[in-house]
Amino acid sequence: METLNKVACGFMFVLVVAFMCGSRPVSGLLNTYLYINNTIAPNTDFTYDCNSTAGNFDEYTLNYMHEWHTKFENFGATTKLWCSMWWTDKNGRQVKGNSDIFIGNRDEERCRYLCKYYAKVDGIYLHNSVKNKLELMYAWPK
């Protein structure tokens, strides 16, 4: 009887762990990798200053076709990353905007553990790894 109770308890433990993990193999314990790429135009720098519930980042300026990356734990799909971003267009006008770049419970299913963002002339795009296509996440103000 005691052996049966141990087996039943072990089985229940496995069921509870499997239930808690949901769609992520070990939710909250795997890193999310985030990349920001400047694909606006040749000779155009892209600058951003981001803050996060997982930590703050310094201001960065990316040259054309360069990328920046970081990693963090998206524990419970609660991590949020918001950024101020700007660049200067070919007419010398500064294009500037603010956006929630990454929201854990919104973006976890779009990019899984590898989230790649692309700054383009019309906005910020996320590569949706499920659909294997770029999605406009934020359009620059006109």
Buried (B, 14 or more C-beta within 10 A) or exposed (E): EEEEEEEEEEEEEEEEEEEEEEEBEEBBEBEBBBBBBBBBEEEBBBBBBBEBBBEEBEEBEBEBEBBBEBEBBBBEBEBBBBBBBBBBEEEEEEBEBBBEBBBBEEBBEBBBBBBBBBBBEEBBBBBBBEEEEBEEBBEBEE
